[in-house]
Amino acid sequence: MYKGKQIGVVVTAYDEAAFVGRVIETVPDYVDRIYAVDDASPDESWDVIRRVADRINEAAAAEDAEVELAVTDGGDERRVVPIRHDENRGYGAAVKTGYRRAAEDGLDVVAVMNGDGQMDPDILDRIIDPIVTGEADYAKGNRLVSPTDRAEMSTFRFVGNALLTGLSKFASGYWSIGDPQNGYTAISVETIEALDLDEITDQYGFLNHILTHLNVAGFRVADVPMTAVYGDEESSIRYVPFVRYVSMLLLRSFLWRLKTTYVARSFNPAVVYYAAGSVGLAGGLAGLVGSAARAARGEEGFTGGIASFVAALLGVVSLGTAIRLDAEENESLESPCDEREATVERVRDHDRDRDERAPTQSIE
């Protein structure tokens, strides 16, 4: 129990035998239920999960620890609930399995900690606080807020993440939310129950895709500054297919969001500016390339080049107007914690206060 709310944590695992056990063991005591979901790992992840779960559940029962939930009749009363997919279904499917089980058990807030050990359990309270306090319906970590937070992130990771952040802003409509690939998240059970989880991808693009669905459903999202942590774990993501898949997913998400919110539900001129801007910029750039090619062959291309430049410029202006209108429309769905400097300072104060607390003090 945390501040009067029942907390669940979904621990996802795929080829994480070396890390997942430690992740489960270090989940804070105020968490009521841990759903350890193995996505049909080919390594020994499932054996590790069951072994650690048995040890924790037996110790809790023997000590009569105050970790049991007031669940519905017939609910699972173990603190650690091991779940295994019969076949590999993808990261998103593992998260959704945990979400559904948590909703069935009547929890209030559900966080996600991946089994690779990159998510510091000491800041879990920071991740769930926006949901517990009612500030937001969905919260996520952000490692890109300050240079200090992203110090351990390689240039390759940072550039790729920054690119996906930009694309995700267009797709989701959350223009002040960053680091969409960050899987350290929290969500209210009411939000889980309101979302159509079957319509959200089962693959690694889940984290980007769910943001679009949250926006269309009108849910508030909060960014929580955190530090990037990397160890000896190796990512199972193949980056070229991943970027290609997620880019197409985000394009489809963007078009679906505009159609649903700005055409079918109620008209917003942003959709017109997006269309005009895209056509103008694409046509203008294509014209400039053609004019340059004709000029290289010694042919007349000056007039066409001027017209293409004007078209491209108008396209940029139209896209800028579309983004402004889109951001204004969605501003109310973004938590005030996106005020970066104030948030970072608040987080640092929070960490100092936590470090000064006695190790035996519990949070309830």
C-alpha positions as CSV (number, residue, x, y, z in Angstrom):
1,M,0.0,0.0,0.0
2,Y,1.3,3.5,-0.9
3,K,-0.5,6.6,0.2
4,G,-3.8,4.6,0.4
5,K,-3.4,3.1,-3.1
6,Q,-2.8,-0.5,-4.0
7,I,0.2,-0.8,-6.2
8,G,1.1,-3.4,-8.8
9,V,4.3,-3.8,-10.8
10,V,4.7,-5.6,-14.1
11,V,8.2,-7.0,-14.6
12,T,8.7,-8.0,-18.2
13,A,11.3,-10.5,-19.2
14,Y,12.8,-11.9,-22.4
15,D,16.2,-13.5,-22.2
16,E,16.8,-11.7,-18.9
17,A,17.9,-14.7,-16.7
18,A,20.9,-12.8,-15.4
19,F,18.9,-9.8,-14.2
20,V,15.2,-10.5,-13.7
21,G,15.6,-12.2,-10.4
22,R,17.3,-9.2,-8.9
23,V,14.7,-6.9,-10.4
24,I,11.9,-8.8,-8.6
25,E,13.8,-8.9,-5.3
26,T,14.4,-5.1,-5.3
27,V,10.8,-4.0,-5.9
28,P,9.9,-1.8,-2.9
29,D,8.0,-3.3,0.0
30,Y,5.1,-0.9,-0.5
31,V,4.2,-2.7,-3.8
32,D,1.3,-5.1,-3.2
33,R,1.6,-7.3,-6.2
34,I,4.3,-8.1,-8.7
35,Y,3.4,-9.7,-12.0
36,A,6.5,-11.3,-13.5
37,V,5.7,-11.9,-17.2
38,D,8.1,-14.1,-19.2
39,D,7.5,-13.8,-22.9
40,A,8.6,-17.3,-23.7
41,S,12.3,-16.7,-23.2
42,P,14.6,-19.3,-24.7
43,D,17.0,-18.9,-21.8
44,E,16.4,-19.7,-18.1
45,S,14.3,-16.6,-17.3
46,W,11.2,-18.6,-16.4
47,D,13.1,-20.8,-14.0
48,V,14.6,-17.8,-12.3
49,I,11.2,-16.1,-12.0
50,R,9.6,-19.1,-10.4
51,R,12.5,-19.7,-8.0
52,V,12.5,-16.1,-6.8
53,A,8.7,-16.0,-6.7
54,D,8.5,-19.1,-4.6
55,R,11.1,-17.8,-2.1
56,I,9.4,-14.4,-1.7
57,N,5.9,-15.8,-1.4
58,E,7.0,-18.5,1.1
59,A,8.9,-15.9,3.2
60,A,5.9,-13.6,3.2
61,A,3.6,-16.3,4.3
62,A,5.9,-17.5,7.0
63,E,6.5,-14.1,8.4
64,D,2.8,-13.1,8.1
65,A,4.0,-10.0,6.2
66,E,1.4,-7.3,5.6
67,V,1.6,-7.6,1.8
68,E,-1.7,-9.3,1.0
69,L,-4.4,-7.4,-1.0
70,A,-8.0,-7.1,-0.4
71,V,-8.8,-8.7,-3.8
72,T,-12.0,-9.9,-5.2
73,D,-13.2,-13.4,-4.3
74,G,-11.0,-16.0,-5.9
75,G,-8.2,-13.5,-6.6
76,D,-4.6,-14.5,-6.5
77,E,-3.1,-13.6,-3.1
78,R,0.6,-14.2,-3.9
79,R,2.8,-11.2,-3.8
80,V,4.8,-12.4,-6.8
81,V,2.6,-13.9,-9.6
82,P,4.7,-15.6,-12.3
83,I,3.1,-15.6,-15.7
84,R,4.5,-17.2,-18.9
85,H,3.4,-16.9,-22.5
86,D,3.3,-20.1,-24.4
87,E,4.9,-18.4,-27.4
88,N,6.8,-15.2,-27.9
89,R,4.3,-12.4,-28.4
90,G,6.3,-9.2,-28.0
91,Y,7.1,-6.6,-25.4
92,G,3.7,-4.9,-25.6
93,A,1.9,-8.2,-25.2
94,A,3.8,-8.9,-22.0
95,V,2.9,-5.5,-20.6
96,K,-0.7,-5.9,-21.5
97,T,-0.8,-9.4,-19.8
98,G,0.3,-7.7,-16.6
99,Y,-2.1,-4.9,-17.0
100,R,-5.1,-7.2,-17.4
101,R,-4.1,-9.3,-14.4
102,A,-3.7,-6.2,-12.3
103,A,-7.1,-4.9,-13.3
104,E,-8.7,-8.3,-12.5
105,D,-7.1,-8.1,-9.0
106,G,-8.6,-4.7,-8.3
107,L,-5.4,-2.7,-7.9
108,D,-5.3,1.1,-8.2
109,V,-2.0,1.9,-9.9
110,V,0.2,-0.3,-12.1
111,A,3.9,0.4,-12.9
112,V,6.2,-1.4,-15.4
113,M,9.8,-2.3,-14.6
114,N,11.7,-4.2,-17.3
115,G,13.6,-7.3,-16.3
116,D,16.9,-5.9,-17.6
117,G,17.8,-4.0,-14.4
118,Q,17.9,-0.6,-16.1
119,M,15.1,0.9,-13.9
120,D,16.1,2.1,-10.5
121,P,13.6,0.7,-7.9
122,D,14.5,3.6,-5.5
123,I,12.7,6.0,-7.8
124,L,9.5,4.0,-8.3
125,D,7.7,6.3,-5.9
126,R,8.6,9.2,-8.2
127,I,7.1,7.3,-11.2
128,I,3.8,6.4,-9.5
129,D,3.3,9.7,-7.6
130,P,1.6,11.6,-10.5
131,I,-1.0,8.8,-10.7
132,V,-1.5,8.3,-7.0
133,T,-2.1,12.1,-6.5
134,G,-4.4,12.3,-9.5
135,E,-2.1,14.7,-11.4
136,A,-2.0,12.3,-14.4
137,D,-3.5,9.1,-15.7
138,Y,-0.2,7.8,-17.2
139,A,3.3,8.7,-16.2
140,K,6.6,7.8,-17.8
141,G,10.3,8.4,-17.2
142,N,12.3,10.8,-19.3
143,R,16.1,10.5,-19.5
144,L,16.5,13.4,-21.9
145,V,15.6,16.4,-19.6
146,S,19.2,17.3,-18.5
147,P,22.7,16.4,-19.7
148,T,23.4,14.9,-16.3
149,D,20.5,12.4,-16.6
150,R,21.6,11.2,-20.1
151,A,25.3,11.1,-19.3
152,E,25.4,7.3,-19.6
153,M,23.5,7.2,-22.8
154,S,25.6,6.7,-25.9
155,T,25.5,9.1,-28.8
156,F,23.9,6.4,-31.0
157,R,21.1,5.9,-28.4
158,F,20.6,9.6,-27.8
159,V,20.3,10.5,-31.6
160,G,17.9,7.6,-32.2
161,N,15.9,8.4,-29.1
162,A,15.7,12.1,-30.1
163,L,14.5,11.2,-33.6
164,L,11.8,8.9,-32.2
165,T,10.8,11.6,-29.7
166,G,10.2,14.0,-32.5
167,L,8.1,11.5,-34.5
168,S,6.2,10.5,-31.4
169,K,5.2,14.1,-30.7
170,F,3.5,14.3,-34.1
171,A,1.9,10.9,-33.7
172,S,0.7,11.3,-30.1
173,G,-0.1,15.0,-29.8
174,Y,1.8,15.2,-26.5
175,W,4.2,17.9,-27.7
176,S,6.1,18.4,-24.4
177,I,6.5,14.7,-23.6
178,G,10.0,13.2,-24.4
179,D,11.9,9.9,-24.4
180,P,8.9,7.8,-25.6
181,Q,11.1,4.7,-25.6
182,N,11.3,4.8,-21.8
183,G,9.5,1.8,-20.4
184,Y,9.5,2.9,-16.8
185,T,5.9,3.8,-16.6
186,A,2.8,3.9,-14.4
187,I,-0.9,3.9,-15.2
188,S,-4.2,4.0,-13.3
189,V,-6.3,0.9,-13.5
190,E,-9.3,3.1,-14.6
191,T,-7.1,4.1,-17.6
192,I,-6.3,0.5,-18.4
193,E,-9.9,-0.5,-18.4
194,A,-10.9,2.5,-20.6
195,L,-8.2,1.7,-23.3
196,D,-8.8,-0.9,-26.0
197,L,-5.6,-2.8,-25.4
198,D,-6.2,-5.1,-28.4
199,E,-5.8,-2.1,-30.7
200,I,-2.3,-1.3,-29.4
201,T,0.6,-3.2,-30.9
202,D,2.1,-6.2,-29.1
203,Q,5.6,-5.3,-30.3
204,Y,8.3,-2.9,-29.1
205,G,6.5,0.0,-30.6
206,F,3.9,-0.4,-27.8
207,L,5.4,2.5,-25.8
208,N,4.9,4.9,-28.7
209,H,1.6,3.5,-29.8
210,I,-0.1,3.7,-26.3
211,L,0.7,7.4,-26.2
212,T,-1.5,8.0,-29.3
213,H,-4.3,5.9,-27.8
214,L,-4.1,7.8,-24.5
215,N,-4.3,11.1,-26.4
216,V,-7.4,10.1,-28.4
217,A,-9.0,8.9,-25.2
218,G,-8.3,12.2,-23.5
219,F,-6.0,11.0,-20.8
220,R,-3.3,13.2,-19.0
221,V,0.3,12.2,-19.3
222,A,3.2,13.2,-17.1
223,D,6.9,13.1,-17.7
224,V,9.2,12.2,-14.8
225,P,12.9,13.2,-15.0
226,M,15.2,10.2,-14.3
227,T,18.8,9.2,-15.0
228,A,19.7,6.8,-17.7
229,V,21.2,3.6,-16.3
230,Y,23.0,0.9,-18.4
231,G,24.9,-2.1,-17.2
232,D,26.0,-5.4,-18.8
233,E,22.6,-6.2,-20.4
234,E,22.3,-6.5,-24.1
235,S,19.3,-5.3,-26.0
236,S,17.4,-7.8,-28.0
237,I,16.2,-5.1,-30.4
238,R,17.4,-5.2,-34.0
239,Y,17.6,-1.5,-34.6
240,V,17.1,-1.2,-38.3
241,P,13.9,-3.3,-38.5
242,F,12.8,-1.6,-35.3
243,V,13.2,1.9,-36.6
244,R,11.5,1.0,-39.8
245,Y,8.5,-0.7,-38.0
246,V,8.1,2.1,-35.5
247,S,8.3,4.9,-38.1
248,M,5.5,3.3,-40.1
249,L,3.5,2.7,-36.9
250,L,3.9,6.3,-35.9
251,L,2.8,7.5,-39.4
252,R,-0.4,5.4,-39.2
253,S,-1.0,6.6,-35.6
254,F,-0.6,10.2,-36.6
255,L,-3.1,9.9,-39.5
256,W,-5.5,7.9,-37.2
257,R,-5.3,10.5,-34.5
258,L,-6.0,13.4,-36.9
259,K,-8.9,11.6,-38.5
260,T,-10.5,10.6,-35.2
261,T,-10.0,13.8,-33.2
262,Y,-9.9,16.6,-35.8
263,V,-12.3,15.2,-38.5
264,A,-14.7,12.6,-37.1
265,R,-15.1,13.9,-33.6
266,S,-14.9,17.7,-34.1
267,F,-13.2,19.8,-36.8
268,N,-9.9,21.5,-36.1
269,P,-8.1,23.6,-38.7
270,A,-4.8,21.9,-37.7
271,V,-5.7,19.0,-40.0
272,V,-6.0,21.4,-43.0
273,Y,-2.7,23.0,-42.2
274,Y,-1.0,19.6,-41.8
275,A,-2.3,18.6,-45.3
276,A,-1.4,21.8,-47.0
277,G,2.0,22.0,-45.3
278,S,2.9,18.4,-46.2
279,V,1.9,18.8,-49.9
280,G,3.6,22.2,-50.1
281,L,6.9,21.1,-48.5
282,A,7.1,17.8,-50.5
283,G,6.2,19.5,-53.8
284,G,8.6,22.4,-53.2
285,L,11.5,20.2,-52.3
286,A,10.9,18.0,-55.3
287,G,10.7,21.1,-57.5
288,L,14.0,22.4,-56.1
289,V,15.7,19.1,-56.8
290,G,14.4,19.2,-60.4
291,S,15.4,22.8,-60.9
292,A,18.9,22.0,-59.6
293,A,19.2,19.1,-62.0
294,R,18.1,21.2,-65.0
295,A,20.5,23.9,-64.1
296,A,23.3,21.3,-63.9
297,R,22.5,20.4,-67.5
298,G,22.6,24.0,-68.6
299,E,18.8,24.3,-69.0
300,E,16.6,27.1,-67.7
301,G,15.4,26.4,-64.2
302,F,15.5,29.7,-62.4
303,T,11.7,30.5,-62.5
304,G,10.8,27.0,-61.5
305,G,13.3,27.1,-58.7
306,I,11.8,30.3,-57.3
307,A,8.3,28.8,-57.4
308,S,9.5,25.6,-55.7
309,F,11.2,27.6,-53.0
310,V,8.0,29.6,-52.3
311,A,6.0,26.4,-52.2
312,A,8.4,24.8,-49.7
313,L,8.5,28.0,-47.6
314,L,4.7,28.1,-47.5
315,G,4.7,24.4,-46.6
316,V,7.0,25.0,-43.6
317,V,4.8,27.9,-42.4
318,S,1.7,25.8,-42.7
319,L,3.3,22.9,-40.8
320,G,4.4,25.3,-38.1
321,T,0.8,26.6,-37.8
322,A,-0.5,23.1,-37.6
323,I,1.9,22.2,-34.8
324,R,0.9,25.3,-32.9
325,L,-2.8,24.6,-33.2
326,D,-2.2,20.9,-32.3
327,A,-0.1,21.8,-29.3
328,E,-2.7,24.3,-28.0
329,E,-5.5,21.7,-28.4
330,N,-3.6,19.1,-26.4
331,E,-2.0,21.3,-23.7
332,S,-4.5,20.3,-21.1
333,L,-3.6,16.6,-21.4
334,E,0.1,17.3,-20.4
335,S,0.9,17.4,-16.8
336,P,2.4,20.6,-15.3
337,C,5.5,18.6,-14.4
338,D,6.7,19.3,-17.9
339,E,8.0,22.6,-16.6
340,R,11.6,21.2,-16.9
341,E,13.7,23.3,-14.5
342,A,11.2,23.3,-11.7
343,T,10.6,19.6,-12.1
344,V,14.3,18.7,-12.1
345,E,14.9,20.8,-8.9
346,R,11.8,19.2,-7.2
347,V,13.2,15.7,-8.1
348,R,16.6,16.5,-6.7
349,D,15.0,17.8,-3.5
350,H,12.9,14.6,-3.4
351,D,16.0,12.4,-3.7
352,R,17.9,14.3,-1.0
353,D,14.9,13.9,1.4
354,R,14.7,10.2,0.6
355,D,18.4,9.7,1.2
356,E,18.0,11.4,4.6
357,R,15.2,9.1,5.8
358,A,16.1,6.2,8.1
359,P,16.5,2.9,6.2
360,T,13.8,1.3,8.2
361,Q,11.2,3.9,7.5
362,S,8.4,2.5,5.3
363,I,6.2,4.5,3.0
364,E,2.4,3.9,3.4
